[in-house]
Amino acid sequence: MGRIQVRYTTADGRKETEEFGASDQVVKLSFRKIAAIDLSPLSHCSGLKQLDLSNNEIGSLDVSPLKQSFDLQFIRCQQNRLEEIDLSSLSQCIRLELLNFSENSLQHIAFPNLGHDCNLREIFLSNNQLEYIDFSLLSQCSRLKWLKIAHNRLQNIELSALSSCSSLEELDLSSNRLEELNVEPLGLCPNLRELWLHDNGMQSLDVSALFECPQLTTLQTEAPTSQFALTLRADEQLSSRTRIPPALDGLRSRIHWV
């Protein structure tokens, strides 16, 4: 099989080239101090499954050369300097399982439209500068298990698209700027185990819908002060339920009926 050359520029201005086989399934370019990279040669890697660009200093990235990498499963690009990333060109990469863009400087991300047959399971976007994120295309990701967006600048977020993510196990929205949050869509996520919402500045949270999450073992909210309250709709009757999610059972004393 043929060889391809991937060229990049390091943070100190050096021009470097690394060679891979056109049939290689893994391209690993982490810890290279890369500041700029051209992914065009990867368009010839039809069997590419993993791309690792983590722990570099990449400021911008065009992933469109990967649009015909139909076997692509993992993209790791954490700990770089990206301010935005457009993944919309990867709509045919339905085998994607992991997207890791945590610890960048992201202010914008566009998800690919992967369709209902997608295999996306993990999305890591923590430690960025996101003020807004559109989850609408994630409504097709029924296999999504982990969604972590902690330590960003989110002020408002709409979770309705996640009601279709029936496999969702962990959602981390901690350390943002969410003063209020409607978690009702999460009542349709029966496998939800962990919900992290602390360090946002919320004054209250209606947990009524979370009683439909029997696997919920962790609900981390604001500290139990007089400024924060867990609330429950008056039509919810705890006594009539045969099983209460462990996370809520342990918080009975903090719940107020409204």
C-alpha positions as CSV (number, residue, x, y, z in Angstrom):
1,M,0.0,0.0,0.0
2,G,1.1,3.6,-0.5
3,R,2.4,6.1,2.0
4,I,1.1,9.5,2.9
5,Q,2.9,12.5,4.5
6,V,1.2,14.7,7.1
7,R,2.8,18.1,7.4
8,Y,2.5,20.4,10.4
9,T,4.1,23.5,11.9
10,T,5.2,23.5,15.5
11,A,4.7,26.3,18.0
12,D,8.3,27.4,17.6
13,G,8.0,27.6,13.8
14,R,9.6,24.3,12.7
15,K,8.1,22.5,9.7
16,E,7.7,18.8,10.3
17,T,6.5,15.8,8.3
18,E,5.3,12.5,9.5
19,E,4.7,9.5,7.3
20,F,1.8,7.0,7.6
21,G,0.6,4.1,5.6
22,A,-2.5,4.6,3.5
23,S,-4.0,1.5,5.2
24,D,-3.1,2.6,8.7
25,Q,-6.1,2.6,11.1
26,V,-4.5,4.9,13.7
27,V,-2.9,8.3,13.2
28,K,-1.4,9.5,16.5
29,L,0.2,12.9,16.6
30,S,-0.1,13.9,20.2
31,F,2.5,15.8,22.2
32,R,4.2,17.3,19.1
33,K,3.7,21.0,20.0
34,I,1.7,21.3,16.8
35,A,0.4,24.7,16.1
36,A,-1.0,24.2,12.6
37,I,-1.7,21.0,10.6
38,D,-3.0,20.0,7.2
39,L,-5.2,16.9,7.4
40,S,-5.7,16.8,3.6
41,P,-3.5,13.7,3.1
42,L,-5.7,11.7,5.5
43,S,-8.4,11.7,2.8
44,H,-6.5,8.8,1.3
45,C,-6.7,6.8,4.6
46,S,-10.0,5.1,3.8
47,G,-9.6,2.7,6.8
48,L,-8.8,5.4,9.4
49,K,-10.4,4.6,12.8
50,Q,-8.5,6.8,15.3
51,L,-7.1,10.3,15.0
52,D,-5.2,11.6,18.0
53,L,-4.1,15.2,18.0
54,S,-4.3,15.7,21.7
55,N,-1.8,17.8,23.8
56,N,-0.7,20.2,21.2
57,E,-1.1,23.9,20.5
58,I,-3.5,23.7,17.5
59,G,-5.4,27.0,17.1
60,S,-7.7,26.0,14.1
61,L,-8.6,22.7,12.5
62,D,-10.3,21.7,9.2
63,V,-11.7,18.2,9.6
64,S,-13.4,18.1,6.2
65,P,-10.7,15.8,4.7
66,L,-12.0,13.2,7.0
67,K,-15.5,13.2,5.5
68,Q,-15.1,10.0,3.7
69,S,-13.4,8.2,6.6
70,F,-16.4,6.0,7.0
71,D,-14.7,3.8,9.6
72,L,-13.6,6.7,11.8
73,Q,-14.4,5.9,15.5
74,F,-12.4,8.2,17.7
75,I,-11.3,11.8,17.5
76,R,-9.1,13.0,20.3
77,C,-8.2,16.7,20.2
78,Q,-8.2,17.6,23.9
79,Q,-5.7,20.1,25.3
80,N,-5.2,22.3,22.4
81,R,-6.0,26.0,21.6
82,L,-9.1,25.6,19.4
83,E,-11.6,28.5,19.6
84,E,-14.1,26.8,17.3
85,I,-14.6,23.4,15.6
86,D,-17.0,22.6,12.8
87,L,-17.7,18.9,12.6
88,S,-20.7,19.2,10.2
89,S,-18.7,17.7,7.3
90,L,-18.5,14.4,9.1
91,S,-22.2,13.5,8.7
92,Q,-21.3,10.2,6.9
93,C,-19.0,9.1,9.6
94,I,-21.7,7.2,11.4
95,R,-19.3,4.9,13.2
96,L,-17.9,7.7,15.3
97,E,-18.0,6.7,19.0
98,L,-15.9,9.4,20.7
99,L,-15.4,13.2,20.3
100,N,-13.0,14.7,22.8
101,F,-12.4,18.4,22.5
102,S,-12.0,19.2,26.2
103,E,-9.4,21.7,27.5
104,N,-9.4,24.0,24.5
105,S,-10.7,27.5,24.2
106,L,-13.9,26.6,22.3
107,Q,-16.5,29.3,21.9
108,H,-18.4,27.4,19.2
109,I,-19.0,23.8,18.1
110,A,-21.1,22.4,15.3
111,F,-22.1,18.8,15.6
112,P,-22.4,16.5,12.5
113,N,-25.8,15.3,11.4
114,L,-25.0,11.6,11.9
115,G,-28.6,10.2,11.5
116,H,-30.4,7.6,13.6
117,D,-27.9,4.9,12.8
118,C,-25.0,6.7,14.4
119,N,-22.8,5.1,17.1
120,L,-21.8,8.2,19.0
121,R,-21.3,7.3,22.7
122,E,-19.0,9.8,24.3
123,I,-18.7,13.6,24.0
124,F,-16.2,15.5,26.1
125,L,-16.3,19.3,25.9
126,S,-15.3,20.4,29.5
127,N,-12.9,23.2,30.2
128,N,-13.7,25.4,27.3
129,Q,-15.4,28.8,26.8
130,L,-18.7,27.7,25.4
131,E,-21.6,30.2,26.1
132,Y,-24.1,28.3,24.0
133,I,-24.4,24.9,22.6
134,D,-27.0,23.4,20.2
135,F,-28.0,19.9,21.1
136,S,-30.6,19.4,18.4
137,L,-28.6,17.0,16.3
138,L,-27.9,14.9,19.3
139,S,-31.6,13.8,19.3
140,Q,-30.5,11.1,16.9
141,C,-27.8,9.7,19.1
142,S,-29.7,7.0,21.0
143,R,-26.4,5.3,22.0
144,L,-24.9,8.4,23.6
145,K,-23.7,7.5,27.2
146,W,-21.5,10.3,28.4
147,L,-21.9,14.0,27.8
148,K,-19.5,16.2,29.7
149,I,-19.6,20.0,29.4
150,A,-18.4,21.1,32.8
151,H,-16.3,24.3,33.3
152,N,-17.7,26.4,30.5
153,R,-19.7,29.6,30.3
154,L,-23.2,28.3,29.5
155,Q,-26.0,30.6,30.7
156,N,-28.9,28.9,29.1
157,I,-29.3,25.4,27.7
158,E,-32.1,23.4,26.2
159,L,-32.1,19.7,27.0
160,S,-35.1,18.6,25.0
161,A,-33.0,16.9,22.4
162,L,-31.6,14.6,25.0
163,S,-35.0,13.0,25.7
164,S,-34.2,10.7,22.7
165,C,-30.8,9.7,24.2
166,S,-32.2,6.6,25.9
167,S,-28.7,5.3,26.7
168,L,-27.5,8.4,28.4
169,E,-25.7,7.5,31.7
170,E,-23.9,10.7,32.7
171,L,-24.5,14.3,32.1
172,D,-22.1,16.9,33.6
173,L,-23.0,20.5,33.3
174,S,-21.2,21.6,36.5
175,S,-19.3,24.8,36.8
176,N,-21.2,26.9,34.3
177,R,-23.4,29.9,34.7
178,L,-26.8,28.2,34.6
179,E,-29.2,30.1,36.9
180,E,-32.0,27.8,36.0
181,L,-32.4,24.5,34.2
182,N,-35.4,22.4,33.0
183,V,-34.4,18.8,33.5
184,E,-37.8,17.4,32.5
185,P,-36.4,15.9,29.2
186,L,-34.1,13.7,31.3
187,G,-37.1,11.9,32.6
188,L,-37.0,10.0,29.3
189,C,-33.5,8.8,29.9
190,P,-34.1,5.6,32.0
191,N,-30.4,4.7,32.2
192,L,-29.2,8.1,33.6
193,R,-26.9,7.4,36.6
194,E,-25.1,10.6,37.2
195,L,-26.2,14.2,36.9
196,W,-23.7,16.9,37.9
197,L,-25.1,20.4,38.2
198,H,-23.1,22.0,41.0
199,D,-21.3,25.4,40.9
200,N,-23.7,27.1,38.6
201,G,-25.5,29.5,40.9
202,M,-29.0,28.0,40.5
203,Q,-31.5,28.9,43.2
204,S,-33.8,25.9,42.7
205,L,-34.2,22.8,40.7
206,D,-37.5,20.9,40.0
207,V,-36.6,17.3,40.3
208,S,-40.0,15.8,39.5
209,A,-39.0,14.3,36.2
210,L,-36.0,12.6,37.7
211,F,-38.2,10.2,39.5
212,E,-38.5,8.5,36.1
213,C,-34.7,7.7,36.2
214,P,-34.6,4.5,38.4
215,Q,-30.8,4.2,37.9
216,L,-30.0,7.7,39.2
217,T,-27.4,7.3,41.9
218,T,-25.7,10.7,41.8
219,L,-27.3,14.1,41.7
220,Q,-24.8,16.7,42.6
221,T,-26.4,20.2,43.0
222,E,-25.6,23.4,44.7
223,A,-24.6,23.2,48.4
224,P,-27.6,22.9,50.7
225,T,-27.9,26.5,51.7
226,S,-31.0,28.7,52.1
227,Q,-30.4,30.1,48.7
228,F,-30.9,26.8,46.9
229,A,-33.9,24.4,47.0
230,L,-34.8,21.1,45.4
231,T,-38.5,21.3,44.4
232,L,-41.2,18.8,43.5
233,R,-44.6,19.3,41.9
234,A,-47.5,18.9,44.3
235,D,-49.0,16.1,42.2
236,E,-45.9,13.8,42.8
237,Q,-46.7,11.4,45.6
238,L,-43.5,9.7,47.0
239,S,-45.6,7.3,49.1
240,S,-47.2,5.8,45.9
241,R,-43.9,4.9,44.3
242,T,-42.5,1.4,44.7
243,R,-39.0,2.6,43.9
244,I,-37.3,5.9,44.3
245,P,-34.0,6.6,42.5
246,P,-31.2,6.3,45.1
247,A,-30.0,9.8,44.5
248,L,-33.4,11.3,45.3
249,D,-34.1,9.0,48.2
250,G,-31.0,10.4,49.9
251,L,-32.2,14.0,49.3
252,R,-35.8,13.6,50.7
253,S,-35.1,16.1,53.5
254,R,-34.1,18.8,51.0
255,I,-37.1,18.5,48.7
256,H,-39.9,21.1,48.9
257,W,-43.3,20.7,47.3
258,V,-44.5,23.5,45.1
